[in-house]
């Protein structure tokens, strides 16, 4: 879930966060294409429908190119409270319609939320670093404003990647590789990469490195058996 710069999200549940009925992006594009007047899309009225129409079309094309496995039929527009820009759920990806006013921001938000894999992948920094890296490979600039806390977590993850990446690997390539390991639930591979650097550090550096690891993978739980596992949310 992305939040804008200098806005803090409250503890909003799904029902509290939602402010409008969801509309698929495909239906929104069709509605914009057919109308000559101001258009209401998912609770937001747009005066400049041409910009919104062109941005939605371009963003969907970009997401399809960057993330070919994304199900574009499951991307929806839905207005949120609390400064929420988008959300990934089991039944699809939901984007605030106001994101459509800026193409770069729109691509970033859709790509980020799609990369959460219908809410299955929890880590914000791992997902966002992957989204930015995949976009950059194809020449898309999707840098967007995020909160200071969010940026700090992302920067912390980049520092961790800088340490664990292969010698001839870029941080960008490492971001893609570790996301794919995370997606495939290859937690052992992630932990082994961390262990390679961790075991050669002094105590203070180990503490700092482990803190970065925990920030990047908050849904992985140390069980004391030498392995990480998904956190048991029922416990």
PyMOL commands that set and color helices and strands:
alter all, ss='L'
color gray80, all
select helices_A, chain A and resi 14-17+25-34+49-66+72-74+97-101+103-115+124-137+148-164+171-183+187-198+203-216
alter helices_A, ss='H'
color red, helices_A
select strands_A, chain A and resi 23-24+39-41+44-46+75-77+86-89+92-95+220-222+228-230
alter strands_A, ss='S'
color yellow, strands_A
deselect
rebuild
show_as cartoon
